[in-house]
Amino acid sequence: MCFTMSLYDQKYSQTDIRELGMAIETERINITIEKGLALELKKFTSPRKRSAFITDAIKRKIAQQKKEELETKLKEGYTARNSEGLNITGEYEALDMENWDEY
């Protein structure tokens, strides 16, 4: 199994991590996936690199979901604040129009 870890913008293999004395806590899990997907995984990875491949895929998917969740929250926040901004603009509209003809 080959882990990669970003440390000071460098990539380290699991061997490098052990040599540097850095510990990575891991947990063995048992998952079930579609047979076709398992065959594809076997095509693109060697047996010793499957865990790293799956870990990377999971990290990417989690990052994507977190980003989508944040974008949704931001959109909801901006939408909620939109009417507040329009109300404030309306309050100052008279001042904006005041002496407009002088320009």
N, C-alpha and C positions, 0 to 999 in steps of 0.2 A: 504494500500500500504506500502511495506517495502523497504526502500532505504538502501543501504549499501554504506559506504564511507570509504575509507582507509585514516586513519589519524594516523601518527606515527606507521604504521604497525599494526593497530588494526581496527576491523570492528565495525561500529556503526549502530544501527537501526535508523529509522526516529525519533522514540521517544527519543533516546539518543541524536540525533542531535539537536532536539528542546530543550532538557534540557540543553545542552551545549551552547545554544544560537547561533548555527551555522545555517545560512540560506542557503537553496538550492532552487534556482529558478527553477521552473518547468513550462512546457507549455502543455496544453491539446491539443492533436491532434486526428483527426479522420482518421483511415486507413482502407483499405479494403484488406482482405486476403482470400485465398481459404477456402472454408467451411471445407474441411478435415483438413487443418492446424489449423483452429480455434477449431475444435473438439479435436485435439491432444493437443493443448494449454490448453484447459479446463481439459483434463485428468491429465496433469502434474502440474498444478498450481491451487491454490485456487483463487477465485475472487479477493481477496485483495492483491494478490501477482503477478498478471499478469503484471502490469505496470513495476514492478521491473524486472521480467523475460524478458520482451521485451526490456527494457532499457539495461540490461546486454547483450542480444543477439546483439543488435545494436552496443554497444561499442566494443564487440569482433569482429564483422564484419568490423567495421571501422578500428580497430587496424590491422586486417589481411590485409586489402586493403592498408593501409599506409605502412606496412612492404613489401608487394609485389611491391608497387610503388618504394620504396627505393631500393629494390634489383634490380629492372629493371634499375634504374638510375645508380647504382653502376656498374652493368654489362656493361652498355653502356659506362660508363667512363673508366673502365678498358680496354674494347675493343678498345676504341679510343686511349688510351695511350699505348697500346701494340706495335703498329707500331713505336711509338716514342722511346720506350725502345729498340726495335730491331735496330733502326737507331743508337742510342747511342752506343749500344754494337758493332755494325759494325765499328764505328769510332775508337774504342779502340782495335779491334781485332789484328791489327798489333802489338801493344804494348804488348798485352797478349802473343803473339807468340814469341816475341823477347826474345832471350836467353833461350828459352824453352829447347833446347838440353842440356844446362848446368846442369839441375836438374837430 
